[in-house]
Amino acid sequence: KIVFYEDKDFKGKSYDCKGDSVDLQSYIRRCNSLKVEGGWWVLYERSNFTGYQYVIGPGDYNAYHKWMGFNDCVRSCRIIKIRLFNRPNFGGQSIEVTDNMKSVPEQWQRNEVLSCKVLVGPWVFYEHPNFSGRQYLLEKGDYRHHTEWGALRSTVGSIKRVTQ
């Protein structure tokens, strides 16, 4: 989750956000500080995910210049995420991932990913746990089958989001 504050140093009116928001202006007029309690987020200067973008991770930001903001305008936000499926064409069981996974089998009880939807941000799939083995870069989009991201096998051992 992410908490927006109208004033610096986590003061003034606040808003707790747990997911994507197309218009924050109905909750806060401005944003001078914030706390990211989980995941990586994209903040947008304007509503509907437009304007300048800021990619931020977990931490406390007591003033907008701490996240490299130009001003106190944050009007929409989106959590960086990817959805994995255990069947082709987005079928079967699925899991939404918003942070790095050092070991996919430990967190999802499987290491096969047969399709996925990259909702926000680029991600790297690794063939083995601990970010090792063959690597596959996945950008925003739908991948109906593991061959669409260039893999010969559907084995995914770990996942890392690209933040820089």
TARAWO-V424979 format. One record per pair of residues at least 24 apart in sequence whose ideal C-beta (glycine too) atoms are under 7 Angstrom apart, sorted by the first residue. I is the first residue (numbers start at 1). J is the second residue. D is the distance in whole Angstrom. If there is no record, write none. Layout:
i->(I & I)
j->(J & J)
d->(D & D)
This chain:
i->(1 & 1 & 2 & 2 & 2 & 2 & 2 & 3 & 3 & 3 & 4 & 4 & 4 & 4 & 5 & 5 & 5 & 6 & 6 & 6 & 7 & 7 & 8 & 8 & 8 & 8 & 9 & 9 & 10 & 10 & 17 & 19 & 20 & 20 & 20 & 21 & 21 & 22 & 22 & 22 & 22 & 23 & 23 & 23 & 24 & 24 & 24 & 24 & 25 & 30 & 30 & 31 & 31 & 31 & 32 & 32 & 32 & 33 & 33 & 33 & 34 & 35 & 39 & 39 & 39 & 39 & 40 & 40 & 40 & 41 & 41 & 41 & 41 & 42 & 42 & 42 & 42 & 43 & 43 & 44 & 44 & 44 & 45 & 45 & 45 & 46 & 46 & 47 & 47 & 48 & 49 & 49 & 55 & 57 & 78 & 79 & 80 & 80 & 80 & 81 & 81 & 82 & 82 & 82 & 82 & 82 & 83 & 83 & 83 & 84 & 84 & 85 & 85 & 85 & 86 & 86 & 86 & 87 & 87 & 88 & 88 & 88 & 88 & 89 & 89 & 90 & 90 & 97 & 100 & 100 & 100 & 101 & 101 & 102 & 102 & 102 & 103 & 103 & 103 & 104 & 104 & 104 & 104 & 111 & 111 & 111 & 112 & 112 & 113 & 113 & 113 & 114 & 114 & 114 & 115 & 115 & 115 & 116 & 117 & 121 & 121 & 122 & 123 & 123 & 123 & 123 & 124 & 124 & 125 & 125 & 125 & 126 & 126 & 127 & 127 & 128 & 128 & 129 & 129 & 130 & 131 & 131 & 133)
j->(37 & 38 & 34 & 36 & 37 & 41 & 77 & 34 & 35 & 37 & 28 & 31 & 34 & 74 & 32 & 33 & 34 & 30 & 31 & 32 & 32 & 33 & 32 & 33 & 62 & 63 & 33 & 62 & 35 & 62 & 77 & 79 & 77 & 78 & 79 & 76 & 77 & 47 & 48 & 49 & 76 & 47 & 75 & 76 & 74 & 75 & 76 & 77 & 75 & 72 & 73 & 64 & 72 & 74 & 63 & 64 & 72 & 61 & 62 & 63 & 61 & 60 & 79 & 80 & 98 & 99 & 80 & 161 & 163 & 77 & 78 & 79 & 80 & 77 & 78 & 80 & 120 & 74 & 77 & 75 & 76 & 77 & 73 & 74 & 75 & 75 & 76 & 75 & 76 & 76 & 76 & 78 & 163 & 163 & 120 & 120 & 120 & 121 & 161 & 119 & 120 & 116 & 117 & 118 & 119 & 123 & 116 & 117 & 119 & 113 & 116 & 114 & 115 & 116 & 110 & 112 & 114 & 114 & 115 & 114 & 115 & 144 & 145 & 115 & 144 & 115 & 117 & 159 & 159 & 160 & 161 & 158 & 159 & 129 & 130 & 158 & 129 & 157 & 158 & 156 & 157 & 158 & 159 & 155 & 156 & 157 & 154 & 155 & 146 & 154 & 156 & 145 & 146 & 154 & 143 & 144 & 145 & 143 & 142 & 161 & 162 & 162 & 159 & 160 & 161 & 162 & 160 & 162 & 149 & 156 & 159 & 157 & 158 & 155 & 157 & 157 & 158 & 157 & 158 & 158 & 158 & 160 & 157)
d->(5 & 6 & 6 & 5 & 7 & 6 & 7 & 6 & 5 & 7 & 5 & 5 & 5 & 7 & 6 & 4 & 6 & 5 & 7 & 6 & 5 & 7 & 5 & 5 & 6 & 5 & 6 & 5 & 7 & 7 & 6 & 6 & 7 & 5 & 6 & 6 & 5 & 6 & 5 & 7 & 5 & 4 & 7 & 6 & 6 & 6 & 6 & 7 & 6 & 4 & 7 & 7 & 6 & 4 & 6 & 6 & 5 & 6 & 5 & 6 & 5 & 5 & 5 & 7 & 4 & 6 & 4 & 6 & 6 & 6 & 7 & 5 & 7 & 7 & 5 & 6 & 6 & 5 & 5 & 6 & 4 & 7 & 5 & 7 & 6 & 5 & 7 & 5 & 5 & 6 & 5 & 6 & 6 & 7 & 5 & 7 & 5 & 4 & 6 & 5 & 6 & 6 & 7 & 5 & 6 & 5 & 6 & 5 & 7 & 5 & 5 & 6 & 4 & 6 & 6 & 6 & 6 & 5 & 7 & 5 & 5 & 6 & 5 & 6 & 5 & 5 & 7 & 6 & 7 & 5 & 6 & 6 & 5 & 6 & 6 & 6 & 4 & 7 & 6 & 5 & 6 & 6 & 6 & 5 & 6 & 6 & 5 & 6 & 7 & 6 & 4 & 7 & 6 & 5 & 6 & 5 & 6 & 5 & 5 & 6 & 7 & 4 & 6 & 7 & 5 & 7 & 5 & 6 & 7 & 5 & 6 & 6 & 4 & 6 & 6 & 4 & 7 & 4 & 5 & 6 & 5 & 6 & 6)
